[in-house]
Amino acid sequence: MPGSRHGANPEPIRRFEILTGVGRRRSFAVDEKLALVAQMDGCANISELARRHDLRPSQLFTWRRELRYAAEAVQATVPEPRFVPAVIASEPVVVTKPAFKKKRVQRARQAAAVELEIDGVAVKIAQGADAGVIAAVIDALKTPR
């Protein structure tokens, strides 16, 4: 027959593709990703590591970058601990108060080494005070009235 290749069927030849291996996208748990990324640190050949786990090297690098970004995001949400600096002076610091305060109150504040306020009660502790008495006063102020 003129114009046809094989017999009387005018239908063209179709192409077939045979796919081997996994036919869908695989999903990895975060623990698996962490384990593979951790193996990258000590690995001399990332391509070999990727082949062993049937991955592409770019996938491992992407996971490492994503995990680093996630760690940085968590770090940014946690505030850094901060401390108030302590200043130790050899002599008491004189705090100037308004002139209408009594002189006796100012002298008492100059002599106090530590001032505590517990539930609205102010306690001034002079330098050289007995530690046992101080502890007893603080315990007495902390107990409910």
C-alpha positions as CSV (number, residue, x, y, z in Angstrom):
1,M,0.0,0.0,0.0
2,P,1.3,3.3,-0.9
3,G,1.9,5.8,1.9
4,S,1.5,3.4,4.8
5,R,4.4,1.7,6.6
6,H,2.9,-1.4,8.1
7,G,-0.1,-3.0,6.6
8,A,-3.5,-1.3,6.4
9,N,-3.4,0.6,9.8
10,P,-2.8,4.3,9.1
11,E,-2.1,5.0,12.8
12,P,1.4,6.4,13.5
13,I,3.9,4.6,15.7
14,R,3.6,5.7,19.4
15,R,6.5,6.2,21.8
16,F,6.6,4.4,25.1
17,E,8.6,5.4,28.2
18,I,9.4,3.0,30.9
19,L,10.1,4.6,34.3
20,T,12.1,2.7,36.8
21,G,12.5,3.5,40.5
22,V,10.3,5.6,42.7
23,G,7.5,7.2,40.7
24,R,6.5,9.8,43.3
25,R,8.2,12.4,45.4
26,R,9.6,11.1,48.6
27,S,9.1,12.9,51.8
28,F,11.6,12.9,54.7
29,A,10.9,13.5,58.3
30,V,12.8,16.3,60.0
31,D,14.8,13.7,62.0
32,E,16.0,12.1,58.8
33,K,17.0,15.4,57.3
34,L,18.9,16.3,60.5
35,A,20.7,13.0,60.5
36,L,21.8,13.4,56.8
37,V,22.8,17.1,57.3
38,A,24.8,16.0,60.4
39,Q,26.6,13.4,58.2
40,M,27.6,16.2,55.8
41,D,29.9,17.8,58.4
42,G,32.2,14.8,58.6
43,C,31.9,13.7,55.0
44,A,34.6,14.3,52.5
45,N,32.4,13.5,49.5
46,I,28.9,14.9,49.6
47,S,28.1,13.4,46.2
48,E,28.8,9.9,47.5
49,L,26.6,10.6,50.6
50,A,23.8,11.7,48.3
51,R,24.1,8.6,46.1
52,R,24.0,6.3,49.1
53,H,20.6,7.8,50.0
54,D,19.3,8.1,46.4
55,L,19.4,11.9,46.6
56,R,21.0,14.8,44.7
57,P,23.8,16.7,46.4
58,S,21.8,19.9,45.9
59,Q,19.0,18.5,48.0
60,L,21.4,18.0,51.0
61,F,22.7,21.5,50.7
62,T,19.1,22.9,50.5
63,W,18.2,21.0,53.7
64,R,21.3,22.3,55.5
65,R,20.4,25.9,54.5
66,E,16.7,25.5,55.5
67,L,17.7,24.0,58.9
68,R,20.2,26.8,59.5
69,Y,17.5,29.4,58.7
70,A,15.1,27.7,61.0
71,A,17.6,27.7,63.8
72,E,18.4,31.4,63.3
73,A,14.6,32.2,63.4
74,V,14.3,30.3,66.7
75,Q,17.4,32.1,68.0
76,A,15.9,35.5,67.1
77,T,12.7,34.9,69.0
78,V,14.5,33.9,72.3
79,P,15.8,37.1,74.0
80,E,19.4,37.1,75.2
81,P,19.8,37.0,78.9
82,R,20.9,40.4,80.3
83,F,22.4,41.3,83.6
84,V,22.4,44.5,85.5
85,P,25.9,45.7,86.2
86,A,26.8,45.8,89.8
87,V,28.9,48.7,90.9
88,I,31.0,48.3,94.1
89,A,32.1,51.6,95.5
90,S,34.7,52.0,98.3
91,E,32.6,54.8,99.9
92,P,28.8,55.3,99.8
93,V,27.4,57.1,96.8
94,V,25.8,60.3,97.8
95,V,22.4,60.8,96.1
96,T,21.3,64.4,96.0
97,K,17.6,64.8,97.0
98,P,15.4,67.9,96.9
99,A,16.0,70.5,99.6
100,F,12.7,69.9,101.3
101,K,13.9,66.5,102.7
102,K,15.1,66.3,106.2
103,K,18.9,66.1,106.8
104,R,18.4,63.1,109.1
105,V,16.9,61.0,106.2
106,Q,19.8,62.0,103.9
107,R,22.4,60.9,106.5
108,A,20.7,57.6,106.9
109,R,20.7,56.9,103.2
110,Q,24.4,57.8,103.0
111,A,25.2,55.3,105.7
112,A,23.1,52.5,104.2
113,A,25.1,49.9,102.2
114,V,22.0,48.0,100.9
115,E,18.4,49.1,100.6
116,L,15.6,46.5,100.1
117,E,12.0,47.0,99.5
118,I,9.7,44.0,100.1
119,D,5.9,44.5,99.8
120,G,6.2,48.2,100.2
121,V,8.4,48.0,103.3
122,A,11.9,49.6,102.9
123,V,14.8,48.1,104.8
124,K,18.2,49.9,104.9
125,I,21.1,47.7,105.9
126,A,24.3,49.5,107.1
127,Q,27.7,48.3,106.3
128,G,28.9,45.7,108.8
129,A,25.4,44.6,109.9
130,D,25.1,41.1,111.3
131,A,24.1,38.6,108.5
132,G,21.8,36.6,110.9
133,V,19.8,39.7,111.9
134,I,19.5,40.7,108.2
135,A,18.2,37.2,107.3
136,A,15.7,37.2,110.2
137,V,14.3,40.6,109.1
138,I,14.0,39.5,105.5
139,D,12.2,36.3,106.6
140,A,9.9,38.3,108.8
141,L,9.0,40.6,105.9
142,K,8.4,37.7,103.5
143,T,5.9,35.9,105.7
144,P,2.2,36.7,105.0
145,R,0.6,39.1,107.5
